[in-house]
Amino acid sequence: MAAEQNDWNHSLFACCCPINTAFLSWLCPCVSFGRTQARLKDPTLSSYSCCNGDCIVFFITGLLCTNAVCHFRKRRAMKDKFGIEKSCCGDCCTVCFCPCCALVQEAKEADMQAANGRIGYLMNERMVYERG
């Protein structure tokens, strides 16, 4: 977890760029959601499938009009992972009223963190074997 960071690196309303991420989030939000969740698990997306478990869950919860709950929980987990300050009311309003903007923001954050090597498995510095 990154304790030094307090806010997103990209604004919620900077959601039109990159255009491919914006279109994906607007036209097929379940795929965008699944891609971001896959990026958080595997920064290289080496075994990524556009129809992964997170995508399917987001799609099914969308059919039941409950995908905001799923999105809210994953957004909060992402904020925990990167040390971004949480706001229960703000996060709830974001996923309910600006879900596509939130998806773009999360995708850009995950891509940036992956490029900086801050996601994926990081060995704990205390995991050192003593010789002797």
Buried (B, 14 or more C-beta within 10 A) or exposed (E): EEEEBEEBEBEBEEBEEEEEBBBBBBEBBBBBBBBBBBBBBBBEEEEEEEEBEBBEBBBEBBEEEEBBBBBBEBBBEBBEBBBBEEEEEEBBEBBEEBBBBBBBBBBBBBBBBBEEEBBEEEEEEEEEEEEE
